[in-house]
Amino acid sequence: MMKLPHALCLLALIPLTAFSANEKIAVIPKGTTHSFWKSVEAGARQAGAEFGVEILWKGPLKEDDRAQQIGVVQQFVSSGVDAIVLAPLDDTALRTPVKSAADRKIPVVIFDSALKGEVGKDFLSYVATNNFRGGEIGGTELVRLLGGKGKVVLLRYAEGSASTAEREAGFLSVIKQHPGITLIVENRYAGATISSAQDAAMNLIDKIREADGLFCPNESSTQGMLLALRQTGLAGKKTFVGFDTSPFLLTALERGQVQALVAQNPTRMGYLGVATAVKHLRGEKVEATVDTGCVLVTKENRNTPEVEAVVGK
């Protein structure tokens, strides 16, 4: 488990005696299979151990199962947990269950991906990467690698996912500032799994062959695209910038099959999501928005302290 720098753990000064063994915080991810969510869980459990609260970790298996995630939220509302930390996989569909939590006086911290509504009123706080900025970072690096000219494919993630929609918007805002870059695909979606992303990329393979550069906005879309490139002998032959840093993707970066990855800090995100809920339960004021940061990872900077602090060694 990655240990957070001391400066990031100031909330750990909350006395453990402030909580009884019965304090329960439900942490609900978008899914439970990707490496990203396993790191979020590690951060949440680290916070739980430090603050002496019980972490109840549960979410849908796949990131497109809205009904299951809604059911999980409803289950925790009915059981009467003390707080909920939720990564909504749909920015609209989860509004009603979050409202039901508020009606029961259960505070909800939204993390990773936005929920439509007013922070401080409809939910307590929003803890996440600045996703638009993450997309800008990816777009800027792809433009740099291409020398400001070429054909580009954007493979989006999934409709209704606020976090990736913001990354895509940030990416496009940069690309459209460069007249030498032509977007030849910008409105196709990978879907919620690595397999669906690979299938989507294979369906675009003629456009991908034509392209000079590629961008994908999350772990599963990046990995699915990479598998399609390997399947067709194109891995390492296209300039490819992705998002997130699973061991699989970091190995591909080292091999030159991906040129850059925009890395979030999922361990910190999970930690600060729980810490924000704990702070509120103590009656302390919390920030409306907590930016958990992101960094560009390349083969050249992979082993620098700045990058290792985010993705590990």
N, C-alpha and C positions, 0 to 999 in steps of 0.2 A: 504494500500500500504506500502511495506517495505521501511523504510527510509534508504538511504545509509549512512554509516559512513562518517564523514566530510573528512577524509583522501582520500576517494574515489571520492570526489566531487570537486577536485581542479580545474577541467575544468569549474566548475560553476562560476569561477572568470571572465570569459569572459563577458564583459559588455553587458547587454541586448540591449543597444542602437545600438550595432553593426548590428542588424537585423531590418528589417522592418516587418510589419505584413504580407507581401507577401512572406516571406521566407518559402518555403515548402520542407519538407523532407519526402519522401515516405519510410515507413518501411514495408517490405514484408516478412512475416514468411513462414515457410514450410506449416503450417496449422493453423487453428484458433480454434480448439476445445479442445486440451489438456491443462491441467492446466499450463504446462510449457510455452506455448505461451501467455497465459493470464498474466503471470508474466513478460515475455519479454515486452508485451505491456505496462504494468504498468511502467516499467523502462524507456521505450522510451517516454512515455507521461510525466513522471517526468522531464526528460531532456528537452523535448519540452517546458514545463512550465517554467523551470528555465532559459532557453536561449531565450525565447520569439520567438520561431519558431513554425510553424504549423506542426503537425505530421499527416500524411496521412497513416493510418493503413489499409492494405488490403492484403489478401492472400487466397489461396485455402482452401476449407473446409477440404479436406482430404490430407494427406501427400503423396499421390501417383499420384496427378493430375498435372503432368508436364505441360500439355498444358495450364491449367488454370493459373499456376504460370507464365509461359512465357507470356501469354496474359496480366497479371497484370503488369509485367515489361514493356512490350511494350506500354501499356496504359499510364503509368507514363512518359515514354520517350517522347511519342507524346505530352503529356500535358505540358512538359517542367518544371518538378520539378527542384529544385536546387540541390538535392542530393538524392541518393537511398541507403537504408540500407537493404541488402538482405540476407536471409538464404536460399541458393539454395537447393532444395530437390533432385537435381541430379547434380553431380559434372561436368558433360559434357553437358547436355542438355541446361543449362542456360548460357553457354559461349557466344552463338551468341547474345541473347538479352542484355547481359552485354556489349558486344562489341558495340552494337548499341547505348547504353547509352554513352560509351566513345566517340564514333564518334560525338555525340551531345554535348560533353564537360560537361556531367553530371557525377560527381564523384560517384563511387559505393563503399560502404563499405560492405564487405562480413562478415557475422557473423554466429555463431553456427556451420556451416558445410562448409568445404572447397570447393573451385571451382578450377578446373584445370586451370592453367595459372600462370603468374608471378605477385606476389604482387608488387605494385608500378608501374607496367606497364599496366597489364590487368585490375587491380582494385586497389583501393586506399590502403586498409588495411584489415587485417583479425582479427576479434574480436571474441574470442571463448574460451571455455574450452580447456585445453590440453587434448584432447580426448584419445590419446594413454596412457597418464599417468592415466586418469580416469579408463581405462580398467585394467591397472596394479594394481591400488588400489583395484578394485573389485576382481581380481584374487588372489591377496595376501591375502585378507580377507577370501575368500572361502577356500584356501589352509589351512590357520590357523584354521578355524572352523572345517575342516575335519581331522585335525591332519596329513596332508601331504599324505593321502591315501584315495582312494575311486573312484567311477565311477561318471563322470560329464557329464551333458548335457548343451551345449551352444545353445540357440535359438537365432539366429541372427535376425536383424531387416529387412532390405530391400536392395536389390542390388542397387547400384548407390548412396547410402547415405554415403558421406565421413565421417561424424562425427561418425556414429555408426560403420562403417568399421574400423576406427582407434581404437575405444574402444574394438572391438572384437579382433583386432590384439594385443593390449596391454594385454588383458586378456589371450590370447593364449600364448604370450611370457612368461608369468609367469607360467602358467600351465605346459608348456613343459619343464620347469626346474625341475619338480618334478616327478621322475619316478614312485612314488607310486600313482599318479593320472592317471586314464585312461579316455580319452575322448570317450564316446560312441555315442555322436551326436555332430557334429560341423559344419555341412553344410546345416542346415534347416533354413528357413526364416519365420518370424512371419507375415510379411506384414505390411501395413501402419496403420491399425486400431486395436483397442482393440479386436473387434470381430474376425478379421482374425487371430490375435495372439492366441486367445482362441481356435479357430478351429485348428490351427497348433499344439498347445500343445496337444489337444485331439487326434490328429492323431499320436502323439508320446507317447501316454500315457503308452504303455508297456515299452518303454525305460525309461520313467520318473519313473515308478514304480521300475525299476531296479537300478536307479541312487541314489547316496548319496547326490550329490550336483547339483545345477542349477544356471545358470547365464543368465541374459537378459540385453541388452545394452541400453534400453530407457524406457520411461514411458509406452507407449502402449504395448510393448512386455512384460514388467514386470507385468502390470495389467492383460493382457490376460492370461499369465501363472498362475497367482494367481487365477483367476477365474476358470481355468481348474483344479487346485489343489483342490479348494473348491468343485467343481462339483463332483470330484472323491474321496472325503474324505481324500485327501493327504495333505491338508493345515496344516502346522505346523509339518509335519512328514518328510519333506525334508529340507536340508540346502540350503537356497535360498538367493542369493545375486542379487539385481536388480540395476536399474539406474533411477535417478530422484525421486522427492519427492512431488507427489501430495498429497492432504489430504487423499485420499483413501489408498495410499501406506504407508503413515505415520501411519495411523490407523492399517494397517496390521502389521507394524513393532512393534507397541505397543502390539499387540495381539500375537506376536511370530510366525506369519505366514510367515514373511520375517525376515531374521536375520540381514541383512545390506543393505543399499542403498548408492550408490555413488551420492552425491548431487552436481549439478551444481548451479550456481548463476544466474538464468535467468533474474532477475530484474536488476542486475548489467550489464549483457550482453546487455540488451536493452538500458540501460542508456548510456553505453560507446560506443555502436554502433552509437547512435545519437551524442554523444559528440565528437567522432572522426570526423564525417562529419562536425559538426559545426566548429571545430578547423581548418579543411582544408579550409572551406569556408572563414575563416578569413585570409587565407594566411599563416597559421602557419604549421610547420612541424609536421607530425603525425608518430607514430610508425608503422612499417610494420606489426607487430604482437602484439596483446594485449591479454594476458592470463587472463581470468576472474575467474579462480580458481575453485577448487572443493574440497569436503571434504567427508570423510566416516561418515555415520550416523548409529548409532546402538541404541538399546533400552537404553543402559547404558549412552551414551553421548548425547542423544537427547536434553536434557534441558541445555546443557552447553552453555556459551556465544558464543563460536566459531561456534557451529552448529546453534544456534538461529540467528546469524548474517546472515546466508545463507538462512535458510528455514523458519525463523520466529518462533514465540512462539506457 
